[in-house]
Amino acid sequence: METVVSGIRSTGNLHLGNYFGAVRNFVKMQHENNCYFFIADYHSLTTHPKPDDIHGNIRQVLAEYLACGIDPEVSTVFIQSDVPEVTELYLLLNMNAYVGELERTTSFKEKIRKHPDNINAGLLTYPVLMAADIIIHKANKVPVGKDQEQNLEMTRRFARRFNTIYGVDYFPEPDAYNFGMELIKIPGLDGTGKMGKSEGNGVFLADRPEDIRKKVMKAVTDTGPTAPGQEVTEPIRNLFTIMKAVSSPDTLAHFTEKYATAEIRYGDLKKQLAEDIIRFTDPVRTRINAILNDDAYLARVVKDGAEKARASAAKTIREVREIIGYRSF
């Protein structure tokens, strides 16, 4: 059994892209691995240093994780800030992380482009905190998207550097988790790119039916095919991709044929897609609301998760201190 670590920033509600890209696979893999799932509330401060409601954000994301099927009886589900050992390892790893290598990371360059008025030390050392989150539990595998592959490689580098400096074989060098299947990349409703909260192009699992209908009806399209057999443009291909994920095969086949024969009406396609998304997300949304109304359950999950995560993290920190040379008098 391998140890797997995965986190989600507390600023982001789960959307269809999150679900099909990773979360549904988390539900499966938790029964086959030793899994740690955490809410990355420290990471969120790098771009949201003064959150409006950090507790509410954490609570919402936690409820969504649980509603999707993450089982706290099987996995360790916790909040990053409940495990102070992470920040100690973050500090120790920072002592051997170099400014030049951190400045060259793609994620840092992208974040300073998006947040030019908030170029803080946390942005620069984001990969070090990510590494601490992962290797403090001595993870072997990490589910990551394409945008985090470089940061995972830096985690491997920091683990290897620690082992080399102190002449030990202590931290594993974690690999990207392969779910054993082709991941579905859910595009946004704006016609290009992937679905995401910051892009404003997402359908969230907690969205109300009326909000889903409004979003889908505003989705970017084109002027429509003018002759049979015309190539599908990117905005319409994106809508078909979402439909393939949430609609029945018959529905997808119907609208695919209508496009091929140049008889498609985008209004009809959007209406059907909206209703299919609503039907798909309704059970999850219902569970999210039920969990949010159960304060005792949420408190128990957080308390139990923190205890399990801290037991693992404390053992690592104790051993790391000994390796570095800290001793009790």
N, C-alpha and C positions, 0 to 999 in steps of 0.2 A: 504494500500500500504506500503510495507516494503522498507527500505533503504538498498541498496546493494553497496559495494565498492570492486573494483578489480583493480589490477595494473599489469603491465608487465615491466620487466627491459628493459632499453633502449639499452642494449647490444645484445638483441636477436631478429632477424627477426622471423616473424611468420612462422611456418612450419605446415605440415599436422597434426602433433600431437596436436599442439596448436588449430588448427581449429576444429578438431573433438572432442577434449577433452573439449573445453570450448567456443571458440569464436562464433561458430554457435549458441550456446545456449544463449550467451550474446545478440545476435541480437533479439532473441525471448523474453527474459526476460525484456529487456529495456522498453517494452510496458506495462509491468505488475508491475514494481517496480520503485522506485526512485533511479536511477543508477548513480554511479560515476565511471568512467573509467579513470585511469591516467597512464602516462608514468613514471616509477620509476627511474628517472635519478640519484637521490641521492643513491639509493640502488646499482646501478651499480658501484659506486665508491668503494664499499667494496672489490671487486675483480679486478676492472679495475681503479686503482687510477689515472692513466694518460691515459685517452682514446685518441685514435688517432683523432677522429672526433665526439665528443659527440653531437654537434648540428646535424650533418648528421645522426647519429644513431637515435636521437629522432625524427627527421623529417621522417625517413624511417618507423619506427614503427608506428608513428601516421598515416601516409598515409595507412599503411596496415590495421590498425584497422578500419579506415573509409571505405576502399575498401571492407572490409568484411561485412559491413552493420551497423556498429555502427553509430547511427544518432545523431549528436551534437545538433539537434533541440529537440530531445527527452531526451537524456542523457546528463550528464555533463562530457565532455571529456577535460582533462587538463594535464598539465605537473607538476610533483611533485614540482620542484624547483620554480614554479610560485606561490606557496602557502607557504610563509615564516612562517605562523602560525603553520604549521606542525613541523618545527624544534623547535619552542618554546614548543609545547606540548611534543615533543620527549625529550627535556631537563627536563621538569617537571616530566615526567614519569621515567626518568633515576634516579631521586633522590630516588625513591622507588623500583628500580630494583636491585637485588643483584647479585654480581659477580658469586657466586656459582651456582645459578639457570641458569644463562646465559651460564656458561661453560659446563653445563650438556646437553645443547640442541644438538640434533642430527645434526641439520644444521651447528652449529658451529664446531662440531667435524669433519664433512665431509669437510667443507671449509678449515680448517687448514690442513687437510690431502692433499687436492688438491693444496693449496697455502701456503706451509710451510714457504716461504720467505716473506709472506705478512700477518702476523697475527696481524691485527690492531684492534683498539677499535671499529671501525665500524662493523667489523665482529662479535665481541662479542655482541654488542648491536643491531644487525640487528632485532631481534624480537621486540625490543622496538620501533624502527622506524616504523616497520610494524604495530604495535599496534596504534601508533600515526596516521598513514595514515587512519586507519579504524575507530577508535573511534572519531576522530575529526569531522566526519560527523554523528556520533551516529548511525553507521550501525547496522542493525539487522542480516544481512546475508553477508557471504563472500564466493565466489567460490574459493575453494582451492583444490590442488591435494594432493595425499597421502604424498608427501614430505614436505608439509607445514602444515599438521594437528597439529603437536606439536606447531608450532609458533602461530597458531590460538588459541590453548588452552592457550598459554601464554598471548595472547591478552585478552582473557577472564579473566585471572588471574590479569592482570594489571588494567583492568576496575573495577573488583571486589575489588581490593586492594585500589584503589582510593576512591571508594564509602565507604569502611569500615573506612579508615583512617580519612576521613573528615565527616563521619556520614551523607552521602547523598545517594540518589538513582538517580544518574545523568547519568552515562554511562551504556548503555545496554551491556549485555554480548553476543556478536554476535555468531551465529551458522554457521556451514558450509552450503552453499547453496546447496539444493537438486534440481536438474533440473527436477525431476519427470520422469527421464528416465535413462537407463543404459548408462553410458558414454563409448565411444569407446576409448580404449587405443591403439594408433597407435605405433607399434614397429619401431625400427630403421632398416636401411639396412645392419647393420653389423652382423645380425643374433641373437642378444640378446638385452634385455633391451628395454627401450622406446626411441622414437625419440627425439633428442635434438641437439642444436647447439654446445654445448661444447663437445659432444660425436662425432661430425663429421659424423653423420649417418642419417642426415635429408634431406628431400626434402622441400624446402621453397616455399611459395606462390609466391614469386617474381622471382623464378628461370626461366631462359630461357629454351625453349624446348630442345635445344642441351645439356644443363647442366643436365636436368632431365634424358635424355636418357643415358648419361654417368654414372650418379650416379646409376640408376637402373640396368644397365648392369653389374656394378661392385658389385651388391648386393651379399652377402654371400649365398651360397647354399650348397648342399651336393652332394654325388656321384649319387644320384637318387635311386628310388625304384628298387629292383631286382626281386620282385614278387608282384602279385596283392594282395591288402589288407594290404600292409605294413604300419606301423604306420608313421605318418608324423612327421619329425624332426622339432625342433624349428625354424631354419632358414627358412624352407619352409612354416611352419605354419605362420610365420611373413609375408611372401609375400602374402599368402592367406588372411591374416587379412587386409592388405592394399588394396588388390584387392576387398575385400568385401565392402570397404568404397567408392571406386572410380569407380568400373566397373559395368557393367550391370549384373543382376542375371544370364543371359544366359552365359556370359563370365566366370563367377565364376564357374557355373555348368560344363561347358566344361572342364576347367582345373582340377577341382576336380575329374571328371570322368577319365581324362587322368592319373592323379596320382594314382587313385584307381586301374586302370588296368595296371599300370607300363609302360605306353606308353608316359609319359610326356617328353617333351623336354624343359628344363629350359630356353634355349635361346628364344623359342617362347613365354613362359610365361612372361619373362622379357620385351620383345619387346611390347607385348600387354599391360602389366602393365604400361610401360612408356608412351605409347600413351594415355591410359586412364587417367593417372595423368595429362598429358599435357592438355587434353580436359577439365578436371575438374578445373584446376588452371588457364587456359587461360583467362576466364572472370575477375577473380580477379586480375591477373597480369596486364591486360589492364587497369583496374580501378586504380590500384596502380600507374602506370606510368602517367595516366591522372591527378591524384591528385598531384603527385610530381611536375608536370609542372604548377600547378596552385598556385602560391605563395600567391596570394590575398586570396584565399579560406583557405589555411592553416593558414595564419595569423589571419583571422577572427575567425576560429575555436578555435585557441589557446587563443586569446584575450577574446572571449565570455566565454570559459570554465574556464579561470582563474578568471574572474569576479564572475561567479556563485560559483566556489569552494571556493573562498576567502570569499564570503558572508556567506557561511555555516561555514567555519573554524573560521572566526573572531568572530562570535556569540559564538561558543564553547569556544574559548580562553578567551573572555570577561567574560563568566560565570565561567570558571575554575579559573580565577584569583580571582574573588569574593569569590568563595568557599574556596580557599586556604587562603585568607585573605588579598590580595593586594587591597588597596584602594587609591583613589585619595585624595590629601590634599585639 
